[in-house]
């Protein structure tokens, strides 16, 4: 958030959109933020505790605001790009919106159950050459990367939520 566009403005924008489409049966959900990223430079983070940057907290606030108006909508929550753990000593990075490692420690909890969908953004090497796309890439090596960042959700995460690949 910024002083020009604080959290309250973001939440009010979501409330206006949800109210506008409340009776439209073709609107089934909302993706709260496209590709939250930039944890290393003062952008979105998962559980850093800073109310201006903590995407986990923002997703819960926005999801609850949306569901207070329309409890039938699906709430899509993307990951961040990086996740820091072990008291700030380790940082894992994936694509913008693709890192949902923080969910295993602090999942999003919404006031209305069963409306959450995690959305992992993942791209192939034609879009962006990630380090795991190289001459030694195999189906097993890709499965290991995807399991680490988001594929474990629904397998080991309880309570769980569906995962949408965006």
C-alpha positions in Angstrom: 0.0 0.0 0.0 1.0 3.6 -0.4 -0.2 6.8 1.1 -2.0 7.5 -2.2 -3.6 4.1 -2.3 -4.0 2.7 1.2 -5.5 -0.7 2.2 -8.8 1.0 2.8 -9.0 2.1 -0.8 -8.1 -1.4 -2.1 -10.8 -3.0 0.1 -13.4 -0.4 -0.9 -12.6 -1.1 -4.6 -13.2 -4.8 -4.0 -16.5 -4.1 -2.2 -17.7 -1.9 -5.1 -16.9 -4.6 -7.6 -18.5 -7.4 -5.7 -21.6 -5.3 -5.0 -21.8 -4.4 -8.7 -21.7 -8.1 -9.8 -23.5 -9.6 -6.7 -26.4 -10.9 -8.7 -24.5 -11.9 -11.8 -24.3 -15.8 -11.9 -21.4 -15.7 -14.4 -19.1 -14.1 -11.8 -18.0 -17.1 -9.7 -14.9 -15.7 -7.9 -12.3 -13.0 -7.5 -8.5 -13.1 -7.9 -7.5 -10.7 -5.2 -4.1 -9.6 -6.6 -2.2 -10.6 -9.7 1.3 -11.9 -9.0 2.2 -10.3 -5.6 6.0 -10.0 -5.6 9.1 -8.1 -4.7 9.6 -9.3 -1.2 13.3 -8.5 -1.4 12.7 -4.9 -2.1 9.9 -3.9 0.1 7.0 -5.5 -1.7 4.6 -8.4 -0.9 5.7 -10.9 1.6 4.0 -13.9 3.3 4.0 -13.5 7.1 6.6 -10.8 7.5 4.2 -9.2 10.0 4.3 -5.7 8.3 0.7 -4.7 7.7 1.7 -2.7 4.6 3.4 -5.7 2.9 2.1 -8.9 4.4 0.2 -10.6 1.6 -1.2 -13.3 3.8 -2.9 -10.7 6.1 -4.1 -8.6 3.1 -5.6 -11.7 1.4 -7.6 -12.6 4.6 -8.8 -9.0 5.0 -9.9 -8.7 1.3 -11.3 -12.2 1.2 -13.5 -11.5 4.3 -14.6 -8.1 2.9 -15.7 -9.8 -0.4 -17.4 -12.7 1.3 -19.3 -10.3 3.7 -21.1 -9.0 0.5 -21.3 -12.3 -1.4 -20.5 -15.4 0.6 -20.8 -17.6 -2.6 -17.8 -16.3 -4.4 -14.5 -18.2 -4.6 -11.6 -16.2 -3.3 -8.4 -16.9 -5.3 -5.2 -16.1 -3.4 -1.9 -16.3 -5.3 1.4 -16.8 -3.8 4.3 -14.3 -3.5 7.5 -14.6 -5.4 9.7 -15.3 -2.3 9.2 -16.9 1.1 11.6 -16.4 4.0 11.8 -18.8 6.9 14.1 -20.2 9.6 14.2 -16.8 11.4 15.0 -15.0 8.2 18.0 -17.1 7.3 16.6 -18.9 4.2 14.7 -17.4 1.3 13.2 -19.5 -1.5 12.1 -17.7 -4.7 9.8 -18.8 -7.5 7.9 -16.9 -10.2 5.7 -13.9 -9.2 2.6 -15.2 -7.6 3.9 -18.8 -7.6 5.4 -19.3 -4.2 2.9 -20.7 -1.8 5.4 -22.2 0.7 4.0 -19.9 3.5 0.7 -21.7 3.3 2.1 -24.7 5.1 2.9 -22.6 8.1 0.1 -20.0 8.0 -2.7 -20.8 5.6 -5.3 -18.2 4.7 -8.3 -18.5 6.9 -11.5 -16.8 5.8 -14.7 -16.1 7.8 -16.7 -18.2 5.3 -15.3 -21.7 5.0 -14.7 -23.6 1.7 -14.5 -20.5 -0.5 -10.7 -20.3 -0.7 -8.7 -21.4 -3.8 -4.9 -21.0 -3.9 -3.7 -19.9 -7.3 -0.1 -20.7 -8.2 1.3 -18.9 -11.2 3.7 -21.0 -13.1 5.3 -20.5 -16.6 7.3 -22.6 -18.9 10.7 -21.6 -20.3 9.2 -19.9 -23.3 7.8 -17.2 -21.0 10.7 -17.0 -18.6 13.8 -19.2 -18.2 13.7 -20.2 -14.5 16.8 -22.0 -13.1 14.9 -25.3 -13.0 14.5 -25.3 -16.8 17.8 -26.4 -18.1 19.5 -29.3 -19.9 19.0 -31.6 -16.9 15.2 -30.9 -16.4 13.1 -34.0 -16.1 9.5 -34.7 -15.1 10.8 -35.7 -11.7 12.8 -32.5 -11.2 9.8 -30.4 -12.2 7.6 -32.3 -9.8 10.0 -31.6 -7.0 10.0 -27.9 -7.7 6.2 -27.7 -8.0 5.7 -29.8 -4.9 8.0 -27.5 -2.9 6.3 -24.3 -4.0 2.6 -25.3 -4.2 2.0 -29.0 -5.0 2.0 -30.1 -1.4 -1.2 -28.2 -0.8 -4.1 -30.7 -0.6 -1.7 -33.5 0.1 -0.1 -32.6 3.4 -1.9 -29.4 4.3 -4.9 -29.7 6.6 -7.2 -28.0 6.4 -6.7 -27.7 2.8 -8.0 -25.8 -0.2 -8.0 -26.4 -4.0 -5.1 -25.2 -6.1 -5.7 -23.4 -9.4 -2.8 -23.1 -11.8 -2.8 -19.7 -13.4 
